[in-house]
């Protein structure tokens, strides 16, 4: 039973100084501080449950997202949770169609990141009230109820609500067996933790060795800054992991279209499964050109972590611009919009391999991909979910990885809740960690 009027919304700027160790570094983002705008929703319900929502950022600018969250707060405060989830499509559209705030989107950029943080908190609260982990809430939901959470505006030329209903109905077949399979074996993952661009060769070798010992068979390496350096590092990793294991490459939007094709033809000898974000995330036709050119080399194109919304994904699918689709739990408008993309990917039979890592992205996206397998795609062919081994210790319900697979979360909610002690320590700029660092920088 969904209950309670939302009585309070707070947002905090939480930052982790990951740039100090080169964690998360790539060809485009050389010094990221993994951060989050962290939203907490409280209600007047007697259960005392709270909803926690995050949106992932790289440090500077988190305060701008927090500001946008506060600007959206009036849409949420004093609303009854039952009314929100009873007309979730309407509520989603209300948030994304605010007559004035929409101008600084629409449905993209800072205002959309803020929308994701707020909606992630709503989903967390709903799942907690139902006493289920979010993936299970979605799996058990009646297909019509599930579809009522999705805004189909702008995508009906590719996916109508009735088509989506047909996909979900078909997904009912064998659902229980797939759920059992997930609970027993988990969802296959790949690691990006070994090969950040800022890591030394020694660090890279050590982390690769440890990952192999832990049973990892799929590895991703960052490329794009210097071709000779890429060749050397890719050779090093390929020699370490051997010819049978899967290698992916990620350029983080570094190249122009012709440059991407030329660069990847030089890296093709290392047999990558895909090149991720080879060019601007907004260049749909550029991705299509790269995609077509790399077919003879047996290299796919993957993208999506910086796709603004369902409309960009729709066009990437229409243009045959990707072979692997990467949703992100905080870039899109929360679960609602990710559901529409999962359904479109199923219609086009393109495998979904989510982006994760950062602060809490692994915690969140595991729910979406487990739901996708059980209720939508019904397939693990060419599918895996990114895993990055950073910052999980700051979450109350951290991910569980077993034999290089995500094990389905058992705790109620969206796994978004952080430890209060961690939040206080890393709050910017007044937390203990930042007070020390900023004082050291000023001396």
Buried (B, 14 or more C-beta within 10 A) or exposed (E): EBBBBBEEBBBBBBBBBBBEEBBBBBBBBEBBBBBBBBBBBBBEBEEEBBBBBBBBBBBEBBBBBBBBBBBBBEBBEEBBBBEBBEBBBEBBBBBBBBEEBEEBBBBBBBBBBBBBBBBBBBBBBBBBBBEBBBBBBBBBBEBEEBBBBBBBBEBEEBBEBEBBBEBBEEBEEEBEEBBEBBEEEBBBBBBBBBBBBBBEEEBBBEBBEEBBEEEBBBBBBBBBBEBEEBBEBBEBBBEBBEEEBBBBBBBBBBBBBEBBBEBBBEBBEBBBBBBBBBBBBEBBEBBBBBBEBBEEBEBBBBBBBBBBBBBBBBBBBBBBBBBBBBBBBBBBBBBBBBBBBBBBBBBBEBBBBBBBBBBBBBBBBBBBBBBBBBBBBBBBEBBBBBBBBBBBEBBBBBBBBEEBBBBBBEBBBBBBBBEEEBBBBBBBEEBEBBBEBEEEEEE
